[in-house]
Amino acid sequence: MISIEPHEISGVQLQAYLQSSVGPRPIALASTVDADGNPNLSPFSFFNVFSSNPPILIFSPARRVRNNTVKHTLLNVEATREVVISVVNYDIVQQVSLASTEYGDGINEFTKAGLTMLESDLVRPFRVKESPVQFECKVNEIISLGTEGGAGNLVICEVIKLHISEDVLDKNGAIDQYKIDLVSRMGGNWYSRANKGLFEVPKPLSTLGIGVDKIPDFIKKSPVFSGNDLGMLGNVEMLPTKEEINIFVENSFEVKAVLSSDDEESVHQKAKEYLDNEQVENAWKLLLAKRV
């Protein structure tokens, strides 16, 4: 067994050990607005429920390890003392991953992730329509745990209204744990799906995905693709070039056959096969083959 004192290793190494050891961790998809009402959306896996009476949730937007800056979420809850926390199930996990991308000021992560803003009843931040459970919260207290990179900030939230989709309820009105299909974070790029086990959502922190908003409408409006599919397509830094697409088509008899059918749904179904096998670049090349 190796033994380590925290000061002996870098902050990045320490964070990796902690996140890989303490899990699975539930995910808070936190929606906030700034003082001018501009929306922000970001997931946090330093999160849990800590009391039922009063109903208290706590999540922690930590200072960034690499440069000791703070997240928009923290600035927003400090300014407005309000937040909506939506739970994350498997149906939206790719879009939630995309929402974690650190876009610049003024960028709406709802739009980038292809998630729908739903007005709240008692607070200003928006709910995430696609989430099966949403908590409208007032912020009771924010506790800073330090001033260096990696230091957390405990945002203590009191639930003042919750919204539950009927789709995840059983015949007795309780939340069915199979239907809600929650996911949680592990270390690295790994997630855990309730009753299904581990799966990976690769997205390096340096990646700035184009976003679902940049996907052409003929793809976004296709009945073939789910929200997760769109999240994967939106999580690329750039689209393939015409040359890359031509090489891809020329080297595959199967792709040529699909394209020659002039059946757009067949093309989309084949692209979905690529997505199911995490071959996102191939999916894009196929989808764009007749449009370059």
SVG drawing of the C-alpha trace seen along z (x, -y; Angstrom):
<svg xmlns="http://www.w3.org/2000/svg" viewBox="-51 -43 57 47">
<polyline fill="none" stroke="black" stroke-width="0.4" points="0.0,0.0 1.3,-3.5 0.9,-6.2 0.7,-9.9 0.4,-13.1 -1.5,-15.7 1.3,-18.2 3.6,-15.6 1.8,-15.5 0.4,-18.0 -3.2,-19.3 -4.1,-17.6 -2.8,-14.2 -4.6,-14.7 -7.9,-15.6 -7.6,-12.5 -7.0,-10.2 -10.0,-11.7 -12.4,-11.6 -11.4,-8.1 -11.7,-6.8 -14.9,-8.5 -17.7,-7.4 -20.1,-7.0 -21.1,-10.6 -24.5,-12.0 -24.5,-14.9 -26.1,-18.3 -27.0,-20.0 -27.0,-23.5 -28.9,-26.3 -28.2,-29.9 -28.6,-33.4 -26.3,-36.4 -27.4,-39.8 -28.6,-40.7 -30.6,-37.5 -28.3,-35.7 -28.5,-32.0 -25.7,-29.5 -25.8,-25.8 -23.1,-23.5 -22.9,-20.0 -21.2,-19.3 -20.4,-15.9 -19.4,-17.2 -23.1,-17.0 -25.6,-15.3 -28.7,-15.6 -28.0,-16.4 -31.3,-17.0 -35.0,-16.4 -36.5,-18.8 -35.5,-21.4 -34.8,-19.9 -31.1,-20.7 -28.9,-20.0 -25.3,-20.9 -23.0,-21.2 -19.5,-22.6 -18.2,-24.6 -14.5,-24.2 -11.8,-26.7 -10.2,-25.4 -7.0,-23.4 -5.1,-24.5 -5.4,-28.3 -7.3,-29.0 -10.2,-30.7 -13.8,-30.4 -16.8,-29.2 -19.7,-31.4 -22.0,-29.3 -20.3,-30.4 -20.4,-34.1 -24.1,-33.8 -25.2,-32.1 -23.2,-34.8 -25.1,-37.5 -28.6,-36.1 -28.8,-33.5 -30.9,-31.2 -30.3,-28.0 -32.2,-25.2 -30.7,-21.7 -31.8,-19.1 -30.9,-15.5 -29.0,-13.7 -30.3,-10.4 -28.9,-8.4 -31.1,-10.0 -29.3,-13.4 -25.8,-12.4 -24.0,-13.3 -25.7,-16.7 -24.8,-17.3 -21.2,-16.4 -21.3,-19.0 -22.7,-21.6 -19.6,-21.0 -17.5,-22.5 -16.1,-25.9 -17.5,-28.2 -16.8,-31.9 -18.9,-34.7 -22.3,-35.2 -22.5,-31.7 -25.8,-29.9 -24.9,-26.3 -28.6,-25.3 -28.3,-26.2 -24.9,-24.6 -26.1,-21.3 -29.4,-21.3 -31.4,-21.3 -34.6,-23.2 -35.0,-26.1 -38.2,-25.9 -39.4,-28.8 -39.3,-28.1 -42.2,-29.0 -40.4,-30.6 -36.9,-31.4 -35.3,-33.1 -33.0,-30.4 -34.5,-28.1 -35.2,-24.4 -34.0,-21.8 -37.1,-20.4 -35.5,-17.1 -34.4,-16.3 -36.9,-13.9 -36.6,-15.8 -35.9,-19.5 -35.4,-21.4 -36.0,-25.1 -33.7,-26.3 -32.8,-29.4 -29.2,-29.6 -28.9,-29.7 -25.1,-29.9 -21.9,-29.7 -18.9,-28.4 -15.5,-28.9 -13.1,-26.0 -9.9,-27.7 -8.3,-30.2 -6.1,-27.9 -6.8,-25.9 -9.0,-22.9 -10.7,-24.5 -14.4,-23.9 -17.2,-26.3 -20.1,-24.6 -23.4,-26.0 -26.0,-25.1 -29.4,-25.1 -32.8,-24.8 -35.4,-23.2 -38.5,-25.5 -40.2,-23.6 -39.6,-20.3 -40.9,-19.0 -41.1,-15.3 -42.0,-13.8 -44.8,-11.3 -42.8,-9.1 -40.5,-8.0 -43.2,-7.2 -44.5,-3.8 -48.2,-2.9 -48.0,-4.1 -46.6,-7.5 -43.1,-6.7 -40.0,-7.3 -39.2,-4.0 -35.4,-3.6 -35.3,-1.7 -37.4,-4.3 -35.4,-7.3 -32.2,-5.6 -29.8,-8.0 -26.1,-8.3 -23.2,-9.2 -19.6,-10.3 -16.5,-8.2 -12.9,-9.0 -11.5,-10.3 -14.0,-10.1 -16.0,-7.3 -19.6,-7.3 -21.9,-4.7 -25.4,-4.0 -27.8,-2.6 -28.2,1.2 -26.1,1.1 -22.5,0.4 -19.7,-1.7 -19.5,-3.6 -17.2,-6.3 -17.9,-9.7 -14.5,-11.0 -14.2,-14.8 -10.9,-16.3 -11.1,-19.6 -9.3,-21.3 -12.1,-20.4 -14.5,-23.1 -17.4,-21.4 -19.2,-23.1 -22.5,-22.6 -25.8,-21.2 -26.8,-24.7 -24.3,-24.3 -25.7,-21.0 -27.7,-21.4 -31.4,-21.2 -31.7,-18.2 -29.8,-16.3 -31.4,-17.9 -34.9,-17.3 -34.3,-13.7 -36.4,-11.2 -33.5,-8.8 -31.3,-10.7 -31.7,-11.0 -30.6,-13.9 -27.5,-11.8 -26.7,-11.4 -26.9,-15.1 -24.8,-15.7 -22.1,-13.4 -22.3,-15.2 -22.0,-18.6 -19.0,-17.5 -16.5,-17.8 -14.1,-20.7 -14.6,-21.0 -16.4,-19.3 -14.6,-17.0 -13.2,-18.6 -14.4,-17.8 -11.3,-15.9 -11.7,-13.8 -15.3,-13.0 -14.3,-12.0 -11.6,-9.7 -14.0,-8.1 -16.6,-7.4 -14.2,-6.1 -12.7,-3.6 -16.0,-2.0 -18.2,0.0 -20.9,0.1 -20.9,-3.7 -21.2,-4.0 -24.2,-1.6 -26.0,-3.5 -25.5,-6.8 -26.6,-5.5 -30.0,-4.5 -31.1,-8.1 -32.9,-7.2 -32.0,-9.8 -33.4,-7.7 -31.1,-4.8 -28.2,-7.2 -29.2,-8.5 -29.6,-4.9 -26.1,-4.0 -24.8,-7.2 -26.5,-6.2 -24.7,-2.9 -21.4,-4.8 -22.5,-6.9 -23.5,-3.8 -19.9,-2.5 -18.5,-5.9 -17.3,-6.6 -18.4,-10.2 -16.1,-11.4 -17.4,-8.6 -21.0,-9.6 -20.3,-13.2 -18.6,-12.2 -21.5,-10.1 -24.1,-12.7 -22.3,-15.4 -21.3,-13.2 -24.0,-14.5 -23.8,-18.1 -20.2,-19.0"/>
</svg>
